[in-house]
């Protein structure tokens, strides 16, 4: 005999002074769906590439091949050793730089498209819409983990130092995840209201790559261009990571800059997303 399901409480959107939903009930509702978020992310990953061995291998091969292409490009523009950078150190730098930048790029692109991809859920179910960008961040994080493990193997093979400074990497990754979530929350409403946003994102990420110390070290940036790089949100992240992977303790200024960019971006993105999420169903 089937058990009777408890009656569902209707969700009523009440006006607020700020136009934002009440945060405590919103966060409580979001937390209650944490298992759903994980299973949705896992299902999407399985549909994309986790259901085959080749698909799982491609998660690592894709950024590895990209790093190889960028390394060849770098050696053409400025060969290893011409600026005091050794070959192995440069290879290691390009590898971790591409891996960490790919993570942010995935957070941005997948997060921006998350509401559009979840159109069916938005139109047919009642739930906190921030769940969709969060799922995109979970997927990007799961994809990043195996690439970082592979990097550590290359780090050892290339003779790069293993020091206690590596213990700071999880902290920087957590800050970069918060930053990526902020980007997802910021660009997801833009994609819904302005569909052409998706058209310029590939150009934005490519330009961002060249303005970030991925193909080159922070020490190779000309002094007269340093002020330009300071307005790049990823600059403190990569500055700190560059110090860590050569065995040095990261500068507190890099860590403070990374934290500031992470939480400011998250705050701005969250406010914009929550203020506009009630209009998604109409715009879709």
C-alpha angles and dihedrals in degrees: 000000000000116000118236114253116233113252114264117243109234115241111235121191108215122193117253132195093248097039089240124116119254103277101214097056090039094054091043090053091047092050091049088061096051093113091050090051092052094047092046091051091046092049092050091048091050091049092050104043117319094089094072134049091232091051092053090047091051090061087070099030095055097062090036092057090044090052090050091053092048091047090054089048090050094049090053093051096040118358119226110270095026091102099031094272115130122226096245093044091051093049091050091048094050091047098053091037093056092044095051094041091050089055092055091043091053091049090052100044099038092041092050091053096040097098093044091049090047093050092124092055093045093053097043108032139050114230140121104288091215085077090079098058088043090056089052090053092049090052092048091049093050090050091049098054098070092045091054091050089052090049092055088055090052089045090059094041092052091051097246118158125266109209138156087265087080087072087073092062094083089053092052091045090052090051091047089051091053088048091049091050089051090053091049092050091046099049100036093074090043089056091051096047097034111032092187088071089086090058097062098038094088090052091046093052093046092051090045089054092057092046092052123077094254103113092032139032125255088244090061094059110107112246092237090059097048094093089056092054092049090073090056107101092212094052097088091044093054093038090057093043090049090057093045096052092052090053101260129126108252119251114260088228091060091049093047091047092050091049092048093051091045098052097037091051091046092049094048092044093047093050093049093046096047092045092054106031094094089063095053095092091053093048095046 
